[in-house]
Amino acid sequence: MGARPQLPRLTREDVRDLERAAHQCDASALVLVQSSWAGKPVVLTMLDQVKQVVAGLFNRAEPAYLVGSQDRKHRMPQDVSEGPAAGVSPSGAPAAAPGQEEA
């Protein structure tokens, strides 16, 4: 079997871009939650899935950029178990938006 390819590492600018993308997902979700559009539950679920990927990449890369800039005691452990996705009920269906009851 051949050697595994060396994948490129994230740069500081890449990490900043991930942070901006996460904020854009949050802002988009906020606009959708306040709308009356019938398709919002599906899009909110998709935004949440994108946000989970972005947050996972950011969280894995962040400790490398915190070395020397912050105390190690402020870092989150890397092996944190994840609960159900936000915006998705335990059955896998999109959850009701905040302030709305599920049918």
C-alpha positions in Angstrom: 0.0 0.0 0.0 1.3 3.5 -0.9 2.0 6.3 1.5 -1.0 8.4 2.5 -1.0 11.8 0.7 -0.1 14.8 2.8 -3.2 17.1 2.8 -2.7 20.8 3.0 -3.0 22.4 6.4 -5.4 25.2 7.3 -3.8 28.7 7.4 -4.8 31.4 9.8 -6.8 33.0 6.9 -8.6 29.7 6.3 -9.6 29.6 10.0 -10.8 33.2 9.8 -12.8 32.2 6.7 -14.4 29.3 8.6 -15.4 31.6 11.4 -17.0 34.1 8.9 -18.8 31.2 7.2 -20.2 30.1 10.6 -21.4 33.6 11.3 -23.1 33.8 7.9 -24.9 30.5 8.6 -26.1 32.0 11.9 -27.3 35.2 10.3 -29.1 33.3 7.5 -30.8 31.0 10.0 -31.9 34.1 12.1 -33.5 35.6 9.0 -35.2 32.3 8.1 -36.5 31.8 11.7 -38.2 35.2 11.5 -39.8 34.5 8.1 -43.1 32.8 7.3 -41.7 30.8 4.3 -43.0 27.3 4.1 -39.6 25.8 3.1 -37.7 27.2 6.1 -37.5 24.0 8.2 -35.7 22.2 5.4 -33.3 25.1 4.8 -32.7 25.5 8.5 -31.7 21.9 8.7 -29.4 22.2 5.8 -27.8 25.3 7.3 -27.3 23.5 10.6 -25.6 20.6 8.8 -23.2 23.0 7.0 -22.6 24.8 10.3 -21.6 21.5 12.0 -19.0 20.8 9.3 -17.6 24.3 9.5 -17.6 24.2 13.3 -15.9 20.8 13.3 -13.1 22.1 11.0 -12.7 25.3 13.0 -12.6 23.4 16.4 -9.9 21.0 15.1 -7.8 23.8 13.8 -8.3 26.4 16.5 -5.9 24.9 19.2 -3.0 25.2 16.8 -3.6 28.9 16.5 -4.2 29.5 20.2 -0.8 28.2 21.2 1.1 31.1 22.8 -1.9 33.4 22.5 -4.1 31.9 25.3 -3.7 29.7 28.3 -4.2 26.0 27.7 -6.8 25.8 30.5 -9.2 27.8 28.3 -9.3 25.2 25.5 -12.1 22.7 25.0 -11.3 19.0 25.1 -11.2 17.5 21.6 -13.2 14.3 22.4 -16.5 15.9 23.3 -19.5 13.7 22.6 -22.1 15.3 20.4 -25.8 15.2 21.1 -28.5 15.4 18.5 -28.1 18.1 15.9 -29.7 21.4 16.6 -32.7 21.9 14.4 -33.4 18.2 14.1 -35.7 16.3 16.5 -34.6 12.9 17.8 -36.7 11.3 15.1 -34.6 13.0 12.5 -37.3 15.4 11.3 -36.6 19.1 11.4 -37.5 20.6 14.8 -39.9 23.5 15.2 -38.3 26.9 15.0 -37.9 28.7 18.3 -41.3 30.1 19.4 -43.3 27.7 17.3 -44.9 24.5 18.6 -44.5 21.2 16.8 -47.6 19.6 15.3 
